[in-house]
Amino acid sequence: DGVTPGDSTLSKEKSDILRLSDGSESYNDTEMPALRHAKMSPNGNVSLEQSITKNYSKHVVEFGDARRNHDPPPTSTFTTVSAFKVEKEQIDSDSRSNENQIRQQILEQSVQAMNVQVVRKSSKICQWLVFTFLLAASVLAILSLMLTKRDANDMFMPEIPTYSPSSLPSYSLVPTLEKVREAGVIRYGATPGGFESDLCRAVSAAVFGNPDLAEVVPVSVENRFSLLANRAIDMLAFGTTHTMVRDFNEKSTQVGFSFSVPYLYDGMTFAGIPSFVKCADNLNSHKKHGCGRLRICVCKHCSYYDILSQDLFPDNVLVPDTSDRVVDDFIGGLCNVLAGGRGTLYYYKLLLLQRNYTGEFLLGNNLFSKEPLAMVTRGDDPEWSAFVSYVLQSLIEAEKQNITQLSAYFHNSNTFLDEKSRLISLNAVKAIGNYGELYERHLQYKYPRIGLDFINVKGNTGLIYSLPFGNIDTDDPAIYEHGKTLRKIWKRGKVLCGIASYFEEFPISIQQLEALRGFHEDYCRALSAGVFVTDTEGTNFPRVEFVELPIADQFGALANGTIDVLSGGIISHSANPSFSFSQPSFYSTPEFERSAMPSFGMITRQDDQQWSKLVFWVVSSTFYAEENYIEQRKSYHMPLVNLFGPESKNTFRKIIQTVGNYGEIYTRNLEAFFPRRGTRNMLNSLPYGPQHFPLL
């Protein structure tokens, strides 16, 4: 606690104090007379000599130890008690007057000595901390250097592709299917107990063999995408329309999602006060026709809002924050018409009944949009997305094959691809029934099944049907980031497009095979035009190299990167896919179905979803052009799109300028050998025919 002999030098000229370990004090010989009375007890019972002797005896032991441990020893010396012959009469009045001054000097020198010790101890602590920090930094630097020098083949972390537009990791290190199996439950967003809830229970049956290992999480139109993006749920089935914008960059989350094949084909229609519903059905908002007070309430986060505000009624739309507010505003007279799909308007009708609404309510007759409703998964796990889509297609295939919930227990045919796929499919059907049974149980009493929601069994009506783009005016720099496939193609300067060759696979003529080859090559040119949008020579000389591949080599060449895309590949979804598929661009005609001639389209690897989605929408854009009567010479009528960056806004126009719409491509290559009329290769337009068609 005090100043040790090695810490300071005692001087004979000044009074110094040595504070011993027990707190007692000892003084040098020159100051003893002056401090005689200072060491006496207040009552005078203890003599000065006794006090000095006692303290000195303790000090001699400690000082002797100190001399053995410290070099050099202090300069002051101590005399023994016998050297002092203190006489009481020698103390005069002057010594008493100096007592306070001497005491003050002793105290000041004691404080100075203690400060020296504290400073020295603090200095030692700082030195130790600096040394520890430098040692830790050196260890970390060495470890970092060792890791960076490891060979790439020794690293166990998979390559994480960077594709637009997700702000989340592009690929989850743990696949969703694996996480679901570990958790023992699938968490899904849907309305409890309804049609869509049963779809999710079918996925649970396919994963676990038990439909009850599915936990419903209540969602709303406002939070459905954020819950999915934040991994609060594993899948979403909540009346969600598949659009191109949501594929790349859903506006509320700035994240792209993946969609199954549609489970329902809906469309925007109107309901509400009859006179105003007729105005909306006739697209009439003129005062002279009594439609000047038309006001339409629509949910802000629905795809219907874009259609109404941009195309149909830009000045007559009200946008409440939630679905409940839509109904409240209608009851309150702020609007007189509600807009939505059939399911949405049925839900509004139930809310009106709950609120004791007694006014007139009429459902309109016309559809004003395409609303293909699909199950939604995150865009970072295409394998899980493909699995969910496969389960849905299994239900549709089961209805096509007349496999019911009961007969699924006894079904042993080879309808499905392999034993594993067969078990997955049959477990789903056993759990909830086939697609027709599901529709009958949940939806038929709400709104009867329309043409689009039937299965295209006969094959004499068209299946060429574009999916909606959504609000493609989105201009967000966050989604201009391009994936690895696009960067590789731009660096190379051309698209490597595999052309499927089926010379000996199907009983068709060489002329028919050549016609199919020309058709598939045109889709390669269309893709190249969409990739090299700013190339002024691209229309006449597309930057594409064709690689003809026999059927045995097609998927291998795609998997190992020999080609960027396969055009004319067989579209066949399975429970364990490794590839992504466009919509079919050619369906087998009836005369060739008996020879198992399949449906064809464009196929990509799953490791770059931005590229896969771009290929998907290139094909769909040719369908859109024909549906909207946009021919090659009028390609400027195609919409501009900002999803791929400002330099790519003419993507769709360049595609149609290069190859024309779907009808033009088909007529130029196939019409002479595969007449289009009366086949699935026709447009599915008003009046709509069956659109469901399983591709297993």
DRENRO-569849 format. One line per field, with one value per residue (C-alpha): residue number from 1; chain; x, y, z. Coordinates in steps of 0.25 Angstrom, whole numbers, padded with zeros to 4 digits. Example, Ala and Ser with C-alpha at 12.3 -4.5 7.8 and 13.67 -1.06 7.14 Angstrom:
residues 2
n = (1/2)
chain = (A/A)
xx = (0049/0055)
yy = (-0018/-0004)
zz = (0031/0029)
end
This chain:
residues 696
n = (1/2/3/4/5/6/7/8/9/10/11/12/13/14/15/16/17/18/19/20/21/22/23/24/25/26/27/28/29/30/31/32/33/34/35/36/37/38/39/40/41/42/43/44/45/46/47/48/49/50/51/52/53/54/55/56/57/58/59/60/61/62/63/64/65/66/67/68/69/70/71/72/73/74/75/76/77/78/79/80/81/82/83/84/85/86/87/88/89/90/91/92/93/94/95/96/97/98/99/100/101/102/103/104/105/106/107/108/109/110/111/112/113/114/115/116/117/118/119/120/121/122/123/124/125/126/127/128/129/130/131/132/133/134/135/136/137/138/139/140/141/142/143/144/145/146/147/148/149/150/151/152/153/154/155/156/157/158/159/160/161/162/163/164/165/166/167/168/169/170/171/172/173/174/175/176/177/178/179/180/181/182/183/184/185/186/187/188/189/190/191/192/193/194/195/196/197/198/199/200/201/202/203/204/205/206/207/208/209/210/211/212/213/214/215/216/217/218/219/220/221/222/223/224/225/226/227/228/229/230/231/232/233/234/235/236/237/238/239/240/241/242/243/244/245/246/247/248/249/250/251/252/253/254/255/256/257/258/259/260/261/262/263/264/265/266/267/268/269/270/271/272/273/274/275/276/277/278/279/280/281/282/283/284/285/286/287/288/289/290/291/292/293/294/295/296/297/298/299/300/301/302/303/304/305/306/307/308/309/310/311/312/313/314/315/316/317/318/319/320/321/322/323/324/325/326/327/328/329/330/331/332/333/334/335/336/337/338/339/340/341/342/343/344/345/346/347/348/349/350/351/352/353/354/355/356/357/358/359/360/361/362/363/364/365/366/367/368/369/370/371/372/373/374/375/376/377/378/379/380/381/382/383/384/385/386/387/388/389/390/391/392/393/394/395/396/397/398/399/400/401/402/403/404/405/406/407/408/409/410/411/412/413/414/415/416/417/418/419/420/421/422/423/424/425/426/427/428/429/430/431/432/433/434/435/436/437/438/439/440/441/442/443/444/445/446/447/448/449/450/451/452/453/454/455/456/457/458/459/460/461/462/463/464/465/466/467/468/469/470/471/472/473/474/475/476/477/478/479/480/481/482/483/484/485/486/487/488/489/490/491/492/493/494/495/496/497/498/499/500/501/502/503/504/505/506/507/508/509/510/511/512/513/514/515/516/517/518/519/520/521/522/523/524/525/526/527/528/529/530/531/532/533/534/535/536/537/538/539/540/541/542/543/544/545/546/547/548/549/550/551/552/553/554/555/556/557/558/559/560/561/562/563/564/565/566/567/568/569/570/571/572/573/574/575/576/577/578/579/580/581/582/583/584/585/586/587/588/589/590/591/592/593/594/595/596/597/598/599/600/601/602/603/604/605/606/607/608/609/610/611/612/613/614/615/616/617/618/619/620/621/622/623/624/625/626/627/628/629/630/631/632/633/634/635/636/637/638/639/640/641/642/643/644/645/646/647/648/649/650/651/652/653/654/655/656/657/658/659/660/661/662/663/664/665/666/667/668/669/670/671/672/673/674/675/676/677/678/679/680/681/682/683/684/685/686/687/688/689/690/691/692/693/694/695/696)
chain = (A/A/A/A/A/A/A/A/A/A/A/A/A/A/A/A/A/A/A/A/A/A/A/A/A/A/A/A/A/A/A/A/A/A/A/A/A/A/A/A/A/A/A/A/A/A/A/A/A/A/A/A/A/A/A/A/A/A/A/A/A/A/A/A/A/A/A/A/A/A/A/A/A/A/A/A/A/A/A/A/A/A/A/A/A/A/A/A/A/A/A/A/A/A/A/A/A/A/A/A/A/A/A/A/A/A/A/A/A/A/A/A/A/A/A/A/A/A/A/A/A/A/A/A/A/A/A/A/A/A/A/A/A/A/A/A/A/A/A/A/A/A/A/A/A/A/A/A/A/A/A/A/A/A/A/A/A/A/A/A/A/A/A/A/A/A/A/A/A/A/A/A/A/A/A/A/A/A/A/A/A/A/A/A/A/A/A/A/A/A/A/A/A/A/A/A/A/A/A/A/A/A/A/A/A/A/A/A/A/A/A/A/A/A/A/A/A/A/A/A/A/A/A/A/A/A/A/A/A/A/A/A/A/A/A/A/A/A/A/A/A/A/A/A/A/A/A/A/A/A/A/A/A/A/A/A/A/A/A/A/A/A/A/A/A/A/A/A/A/A/A/A/A/A/A/A/A/A/A/A/A/A/A/A/A/A/A/A/A/A/A/A/A/A/A/A/A/A/A/A/A/A/A/A/A/A/A/A/A/A/A/A/A/A/A/A/A/A/A/A/A/A/A/A/A/A/A/A/A/A/A/A/A/A/A/A/A/A/A/A/A/A/A/A/A/A/A/A/A/A/A/A/A/A/A/A/A/A/A/A/A/A/A/A/A/A/A/A/A/A/A/A/A/A/A/A/A/A/A/A/A/A/A/A/A/A/A/A/A/A/A/A/A/A/A/A/A/A/A/A/A/A/A/A/A/A/A/A/A/A/A/A/A/A/A/A/A/A/A/A/A/A/A/A/A/A/A/A/A/A/A/A/A/A/A/A/A/A/A/A/A/A/A/A/A/A/A/A/A/A/A/A/A/A/A/A/A/A/A/A/A/A/A/A/A/A/A/A/A/A/A/A/A/A/A/A/A/A/A/A/A/A/A/A/A/A/A/A/A/A/A/A/A/A/A/A/A/A/A/A/A/A/A/A/A/A/A/A/A/A/A/A/A/A/A/A/A/A/A/A/A/A/A/A/A/A/A/A/A/A/A/A/A/A/A/A/A/A/A/A/A/A/A/A/A/A/A/A/A/A/A/A/A/A/A/A/A/A/A/A/A/A/A/A/A/A/A/A/A/A/A/A/A/A/A/A/A/A/A/A/A/A/A/A/A/A/A/A/A/A/A/A/A/A/A/A/A/A/A/A/A/A/A/A/A/A/A/A/A/A/A/A/A/A/A/A/A/A/A/A/A/A/A/A/A/A/A/A/A/A/A/A/A/A/A/A/A/A/A/A/A/A/A/A/A/A/A/A/A/A/A/A/A/A/A/A/A/A/A/A/A/A/A/A/A/A/A/A/A/A/A/A/A/A/A/A/A/A/A/A/A/A/A/A/A/A/A/A/A/A/A/A/A/A/A/A)
xx = (0000/0012/0025/0035/0050/0053/0043/0050/0063/0062/0070/0076/0073/0058/0048/0044/0034/0034/0020/0021/0012/0004/0002/0012/0023/0038/0046/0061/0070/0070/0056/0054/0055/0045/0034/0036/0022/0015/0017/0012/-0002/-0012/-0012/0003/0003/0013/0027/0033/0045/0035/0027/0040/0046/0033/0032/0047/0047/0036/0043/0057/0051/0044/0056/0065/0056/0055/0070/0071/0061/0065/0078/0083/0079/0074/0084/0078/0083/0076/0082/0077/0069/0081/0087/0076/0077/0065/0063/0050/0057/0064/0051/0048/0037/0043/0042/0027/0025/0031/0023/0012/0021/0029/0016/0012/0025/0024/0010/0014/0026/0018/0007/0018/0024/0011/0008/0021/0017/0003/0009/0019/0008/-0001/0011/0013/-0002/-0002/0010/0003/-0010/-0002/0006/-0006/-0013/-0001/0000/-0015/-0014/-0002/-0009/-0021/-0013/-0005/-0018/-0024/-0012/-0013/-0027/-0026/-0014/-0023/-0026/-0040/-0043/-0041/-0052/-0066/-0074/-0082/-0081/-0092/-0098/-0101/-0114/-0124/-0131/-0131/-0125/-0125/-0114/-0116/-0115/-0119/-0107/-0118/-0128/-0143/-0147/-0135/-0139/-0154/-0150/-0142/-0152/-0163/-0173/-0176/-0181/-0189/-0197/-0212/-0226/-0228/-0237/-0239/-0235/-0221/-0219/-0222/-0211/-0201/-0205/-0203/-0189/-0187/-0192/-0182/-0171/-0174/-0185/-0194/-0203/-0204/-0190/-0193/-0195/-0203/-0198/-0209/-0205/-0211/-0209/-0200/-0190/-0191/-0178/-0170/-0173/-0168/-0156/-0152/-0154/-0165/-0172/-0167/-0178/-0190/-0203/-0212/-0218/-0205/-0204/-0191/-0186/-0172/-0170/-0172/-0162/-0151/-0154/-0167/-0169/-0172/-0160/-0150/-0148/-0151/-0160/-0162/-0176/-0182/-0191/-0204/-0214/-0226/-0228/-0235/-0237/-0241/-0256/-0265/-0276/-0285/-0296/-0303/-0303/-0289/-0284/-0291/-0283/-0270/-0273/-0275/-0262/-0271/-0268/-0275/-0285/-0295/-0297/-0299/-0285/-0278/-0279/-0272/-0263/-0255/-0249/-0237/-0226/-0213/-0204/-0212/-0208/-0222/-0218/-0208/-0218/-0228/-0219/-0211/-0221/-0235/-0240/-0228/-0237/-0247/-0239/-0238/-0227/-0231/-0219/-0225/-0236/-0245/-0243/-0248/-0261/-0263/-0261/-0271/-0281/-0278/-0281/-0267/-0267/-0279/-0271/-0261/-0250/-0243/-0243/-0254/-0249/-0246/-0260/-0266/-0258/-0263/-0277/-0275/-0269/-0281/-0291/-0283/-0285/-0300/-0299/-0313/-0312/-0311/-0299/-0297/-0285/-0280/-0280/-0266/-0252/-0242/-0229/-0221/-0219/-0212/-0212/-0200/-0192/-0180/-0167/-0154/-0146/-0133/-0137/-0141/-0141/-0152/-0160/-0159/-0164/-0176/-0180/-0178/-0188/-0198/-0196/-0198/-0212/-0215/-0209/-0218/-0231/-0226/-0224/-0236/-0228/-0237/-0234/-0239/-0234/-0220/-0218/-0219/-0212/-0200/-0198/-0186/-0193/-0182/-0167/-0161/-0164/-0160/-0168/-0180/-0180/-0179/-0191/-0200/-0197/-0202/-0215/-0218/-0217/-0227/-0232/-0229/-0230/-0245/-0249/-0242/-0249/-0262/-0260/-0256/-0260/-0271/-0282/-0275/-0272/-0274/-0262/-0259/-0253/-0238/-0239/-0242/-0231/-0228/-0230/-0235/-0224/-0233/-0233/-0221/-0211/-0203/-0205/-0196/-0195/-0196/-0184/-0189/-0185/-0172/-0170/-0162/-0149/-0140/-0125/-0124/-0129/-0119/-0109/-0107/-0104/-0092/-0098/-0102/-0088/-0081/-0090/-0086/-0072/-0072/-0080/-0091/-0101/-0098/-0111/-0113/-0123/-0129/-0129/-0139/-0135/-0138/-0146/-0160/-0167/-0167/-0160/-0147/-0155/-0163/-0150/-0144/-0156/-0155/-0140/-0143/-0154/-0145/-0134/-0143/-0145/-0130/-0130/-0141/-0133/-0120/-0128/-0133/-0119/-0111/-0122/-0113/-0106/-0111/-0107/-0114/-0127/-0120/-0109/-0112/-0101/-0103/-0096/-0105/-0100/-0108/-0109/-0114/-0124/-0114/-0105/-0114/-0115/-0101/-0096/-0106/-0101/-0086/-0087/-0084/-0097/-0105/-0119/-0125/-0136/-0146/-0143/-0154/-0162/-0163/-0164/-0160/-0159/-0144/-0141/-0128/-0133/-0143/-0153/-0160/-0175/-0176/-0174/-0179/-0189/-0190/-0201/-0211/-0206/-0193/-0197/-0199/-0184/-0181/-0176/-0175/-0176/-0164/-0158/-0146/-0138/-0127/-0119/-0124/-0112/-0115/-0130/-0128/-0124/-0135/-0146/-0141/-0142/-0156/-0161/-0155/-0163/-0176/-0173/-0176/-0189/-0193/-0189/-0199/-0210/-0209/-0208/-0193/-0186/-0172/-0173/-0181/-0171/-0171/-0184/-0178/-0177/-0164/-0158/-0148/-0146/-0133/-0127/-0129/-0121/-0130/-0143/-0146/-0144/-0157/-0158/-0144/-0149/-0162/-0154/-0144/-0153/-0168/-0179/-0182/-0192/-0182/-0171/-0180/-0185/-0171/-0166/-0177/-0190/-0187/-0183/-0191/-0204/-0208/-0223/-0230/-0217/-0212/-0202/-0214/-0216/-0225/-0233/-0247/-0255/-0245/-0243/-0237/-0223/-0218/-0208/-0199/-0185/-0179)
yy = (0000/0010/0014/0002/0004/0002/0013/0025/0030/0036/0048/0053/0068/0065/0058/0045/0035/0020/0014/0000/-0011/-0010/0005/0009/0020/0021/0033/0036/0040/0055/0057/0049/0060/0069/0058/0052/0057/0053/0039/0040/0035/0046/0042/0041/0026/0022/0028/0033/0023/0011/0015/0017/0004/-0004/0003/0001/-0013/-0016/-0007/-0014/-0028/-0021/-0013/-0025/-0032/-0020/-0019/-0033/-0031/-0017/-0012/-0002/0000/0013/0024/0027/0019/0016/0016/0007/0011/0011/0022/0031/0038/0046/0055/0062/0075/0076/0079/0094/0102/0105/0090/0091/0103/0095/0083/0086/0091/0078/0070/0077/0074/0060/0059/0066/0056/0044/0048/0051/0037/0030/0037/0032/0018/0020/0026/0014/0004/0011/0011/-0004/-0007/0001/-0006/-0019/-0015/-0010/-0023/-0032/-0024/-0025/-0040/-0042/-0034/-0042/-0055/-0051/-0046/-0059/-0067/-0058/-0060/-0075/-0076/-0067/-0077/-0089/-0095/-0092/-0107/-0108/-0098/-0104/-0092/-0092/-0081/-0071/-0065/-0050/-0048/-0037/-0032/-0038/-0031/-0044/-0054/-0060/-0074/-0080/-0088/-0098/-0102/-0099/-0114/-0118/-0107/-0111/-0126/-0122/-0114/-0124/-0114/-0105/-0091/-0085/-0072/-0075/-0073/-0085/-0096/-0092/-0096/-0090/-0096/-0110/-0108/-0105/-0117/-0125/-0120/-0125/-0139/-0139/-0135/-0143/-0153/-0145/-0133/-0129/-0124/-0111/-0099/-0087/-0073/-0062/-0052/-0040/-0033/-0023/-0033/-0045/-0043/-0037/-0049/-0058/-0050/-0050/-0065/-0064/-0074/-0084/-0082/-0073/-0077/-0065/-0061/-0055/-0052/-0056/-0044/-0041/-0030/-0039/-0049/-0039/-0028/-0028/-0013/-0014/-0023/-0020/-0035/-0045/-0057/-0070/-0075/-0089/-0092/-0085/-0092/-0082/-0073/-0061/-0047/-0033/-0030/-0021/-0022/-0012/-0003/-0008/0005/0008/-0006/-0005/0008/0001/-0011/-0002/0006/0018/0030/0041/0050/0050/0035/0036/0031/0044/0040/0026/0023/0010/0005/-0004/-0010/-0002/-0014/-0022/-0024/-0018/-0004/-0003/-0007/0003/0015/0013/0008/0008/0019/0027/0038/0030/0021/0021/0013/0010/0004/-0010/-0019/-0016/-0001/-0004/-0010/0002/0012/0005/0005/0020/0024/0028/0019/0011/0000/-0010/-0016/-0029/-0044/-0053/-0058/-0044/-0039/-0052/-0048/-0034/-0039/-0047/-0035/-0027/-0037/-0037/-0022/-0023/-0016/-0017/-0009/-0014/-0022/-0027/-0035/-0030/-0039/-0035/-0039/-0027/-0034/-0047/-0052/-0065/-0068/-0076/-0082/-0073/-0076/-0069/-0066/-0071/-0086/-0091/-0105/-0103/-0095/-0106/-0116/-0108/-0106/-0121/-0124/-0115/-0122/-0135/-0131/-0127/-0139/-0148/-0141/-0143/-0158/-0159/-0163/-0159/-0157/-0171/-0178/-0173/-0183/-0194/-0187/-0195/-0190/-0183/-0170/-0162/-0162/-0171/-0178/-0166/-0156/-0166/-0167/-0152/-0149/-0160/-0155/-0142/-0147/-0156/-0144/-0135/-0141/-0137/-0123/-0125/-0131/-0119/-0109/-0115/-0115/-0101/-0092/-0097/-0092/-0078/-0076/-0088/-0093/-0085/-0090/-0086/-0094/-0107/-0117/-0117/-0132/-0132/-0123/-0116/-0102/-0093/-0092/-0081/-0071/-0060/-0056/-0041/-0032/-0024/-0009/-0010/0005/0001/0009/0004/0004/-0007/-0017/-0013/-0022/-0034/-0048/-0057/-0063/-0049/-0044/-0056/-0055/-0040/-0043/-0054/-0045/-0056/-0066/-0081/-0087/-0102/-0107/-0120/-0131/-0142/-0148/-0163/-0161/-0158/-0163/-0150/-0146/-0139/-0127/-0127/-0128/-0116/-0108/-0110/-0107/-0094/-0091/-0093/-0085/-0073/-0073/-0073/-0061/-0055/-0057/-0051/-0039/-0037/-0039/-0029/-0019/-0007/-0015/-0007/-0019/-0029/-0029/-0035/-0042/-0047/-0050/-0065/-0078/-0090/-0103/-0115/-0126/-0140/-0144/-0151/-0139/-0128/-0127/-0130/-0119/-0110/-0114/-0113/-0099/-0103/-0095/-0084/-0089/-0101/-0097/-0108/-0116/-0125/-0119/-0129/-0125/-0135/-0135/-0133/-0124/-0118/-0108/-0097/-0097/-0086/-0087/-0098/-0091/-0104/-0114/-0128/-0128/-0139/-0148/-0149/-0151/-0166/-0166/-0159/-0147/-0136/-0121/-0113/-0100/-0093/-0099/-0093/-0097/-0093/-0087/-0073/-0069/-0056/-0062/-0073/-0062/-0054/-0066/-0069/-0055/-0054/-0066/-0060/-0047/-0053/-0058/-0045/-0038/-0047/-0046/-0031/-0031/-0026/-0030/-0030/-0017/-0010/-0015/-0001/-0004/-0013/-0007/-0001/-0009/-0003/-0015/-0019/-0005/0008/0003/-0009/-0002/-0006/-0021/-0026/-0017/-0022/-0036/-0034/-0026/-0037/-0050/-0045/-0049/-0064/-0065/-0060/-0069/-0081/-0078/-0076/-0089/-0099/-0096/-0104/-0117/-0115/-0108/-0099/-0099/-0108/-0111/-0106/-0097/-0087/-0074/-0077/-0064/-0060/-0068/-0075/-0090/-0100/-0095/-0105/-0115/-0124/-0125/-0137)
zz = (0000/0003/-0003/-0003/-0001/-0015/-0020/-0014/-0008/0007/0009/0022/0018/0017/0026/0019/0023/0020/0021/0026/0022/0035/0033/0044/0041/0043/0042/0040/0051/0049/0051/0063/0074/0066/0065/0079/0084/0071/0074/0088/0091/0095/0109/0110/0115/0103/0103/0091/0092/0094/0081/0073/0078/0074/0060/0057/0061/0050/0040/0042/0037/0025/0021/0022/0012/0003/0003/-0002/-0013/-0018/-0023/-0020/-0006/-0001/0003/0017/0029/0042/0055/0067/0078/0087/0079/0084/0097/0097/0109/0113/0117/0103/0096/0096/0092/0078/0074/0078/0069/0057/0059/0049/0038/0039/0039/0026/0019/0023/0017/0004/0002/0005/-0006/-0016/-0014/-0015/-0028/-0034/-0031/-0037/-0050/-0051/-0049/-0059/-0069/-0067/-0069/-0082/-0087/-0085/-0092/-0104/-0105/-0104/-0115/-0124/-0121/-0124/-0137/-0142/-0139/-0147/-0159/-0159/-0159/-0170/-0179/-0177/-0181/-0194/-0198/-0198/-0211/-0216/-0217/-0202/-0199/-0195/-0197/-0210/-0220/-0217/-0230/-0231/-0239/-0239/-0232/-0218/-0207/-0199/-0201/-0215/-0210/-0197/-0191/-0186/-0196/-0192/-0194/-0184/-0174/-0175/-0172/-0160/-0154/-0157/-0161/-0173/-0170/-0181/-0183/-0187/-0182/-0172/-0177/-0191/-0205/-0204/-0190/-0196/-0207/-0196/-0188/-0201/-0201/-0187/-0191/-0202/-0192/-0180/-0184/-0175/-0179/-0164/-0163/-0169/-0160/-0166/-0163/-0165/-0176/-0182/-0196/-0189/-0182/-0190/-0198/-0187/-0178/-0189/-0192/-0177/-0176/-0167/-0176/-0186/-0197/-0200/-0206/-0204/-0217/-0223/-0238/-0245/-0252/-0258/-0249/-0237/-0243/-0243/-0233/-0225/-0221/-0207/-0203/-0215/-0216/-0227/-0225/-0231/-0236/-0238/-0250/-0248/-0239/-0243/-0255/-0250/-0256/-0251/-0251/-0244/-0233/-0225/-0228/-0241/-0249/-0246/-0249/-0263/-0265/-0261/-0269/-0281/-0278/-0277/-0267/-0275/-0268/-0279/-0278/-0263/-0260/-0256/-0241/-0243/-0232/-0231/-0218/-0220/-0211/-0212/-0212/-0222/-0237/-0241/-0236/-0247/-0258/-0253/-0250/-0263/-0273/-0270/-0260/-0256/-0250/-0243/-0234/-0219/-0212/-0197/-0189/-0186/-0191/-0179/-0182/-0196/-0191/-0180/-0191/-0200/-0188/-0185/-0199/-0203/-0215/-0222/-0229/-0224/-0233/-0231/-0236/-0233/-0220/-0215/-0218/-0211/-0199/-0200/-0201/-0188/-0181/-0185/-0179/-0166/-0166/-0168/-0182/-0188/-0201/-0215/-0219/-0234/-0239/-0253/-0266/-0272/-0269/-0271/-0268/-0267/-0253/-0252/-0238/-0233/-0221/-0218/-0212/-0210/-0222/-0215/-0216/-0229/-0225/-0214/-0224/-0234/-0224/-0220/-0235/-0237/-0226/-0232/-0246/-0239/-0235/-0249/-0255/-0245/-0250/-0264/-0261/-0253/-0240/-0229/-0214/-0212/-0224/-0221/-0210/-0221/-0232/-0238/-0252/-0257/-0260/-0252/-0256/-0246/-0232/-0224/-0232/-0232/-0217/-0215/-0225/-0219/-0205/-0209/-0216/-0204/-0195/-0202/-0215/-0229/-0235/-0239/-0225/-0218/-0227/-0225/-0209/-0208/-0219/-0228/-0219/-0219/-0233/-0244/-0251/-0263/-0276/-0272/-0260/-0267/-0272/-0287/-0290/-0304/-0309/-0319/-0312/-0311/-0299/-0304/-0293/-0288/-0274/-0270/-0269/-0257/-0255/-0264/-0263/-0250/-0250/-0238/-0240/-0229/-0240/-0251/-0245/-0255/-0252/-0256/-0269/-0275/-0272/-0278/-0291/-0292/-0290/-0301/-0310/-0314/-0308/-0309/-0312/-0312/-0323/-0319/-0330/-0330/-0344/-0339/-0327/-0333/-0346/-0353/-0367/-0369/-0374/-0361/-0353/-0361/-0359/-0344/-0344/-0351/-0341/-0329/-0336/-0337/-0322/-0320/-0329/-0321/-0308/-0314/-0318/-0304/-0298/-0308/-0309/-0312/-0324/-0336/-0345/-0337/-0345/-0357/-0351/-0337/-0328/-0326/-0329/-0331/-0325/-0330/-0320/-0320/-0309/-0301/-0300/-0298/-0283/-0281/-0290/-0282/-0269/-0271/-0278/-0292/-0296/-0289/-0292/-0299/-0310/-0313/-0301/-0295/-0284/-0273/-0259/-0248/-0233/-0234/-0245/-0248/-0259/-0261/-0272/-0281/-0285/-0296/-0309/-0317/-0312/-0319/-0329/-0327/-0338/-0331/-0317/-0319/-0322/-0309/-0316/-0305/-0303/-0306/-0300/-0295/-0283/-0274/-0262/-0249/-0243/-0249/-0247/-0254/-0267/-0265/-0263/-0275/-0284/-0279/-0282/-0296/-0299/-0293/-0300/-0313/-0308/-0303/-0317/-0324/-0314/-0315/-0331/-0330/-0343/-0347/-0355/-0343/-0332/-0326/-0320/-0310/-0296/-0291/-0279/-0269/-0261/-0267/-0267/-0275/-0287/-0288/-0288/-0303/-0300/-0304/-0316/-0321/-0319/-0328/-0338/-0340/-0341/-0340/-0331/-0328/-0340/-0350/-0344/-0345/-0359/-0364/-0359/-0356/-0362/-0375/-0367/-0354/-0357/-0345/-0346/-0336/-0328/-0314/-0322/-0324/-0315/-0303/-0304/-0303/-0301/-0292/-0293/-0283/-0279/-0269/-0275/-0267/-0272/-0264)
end
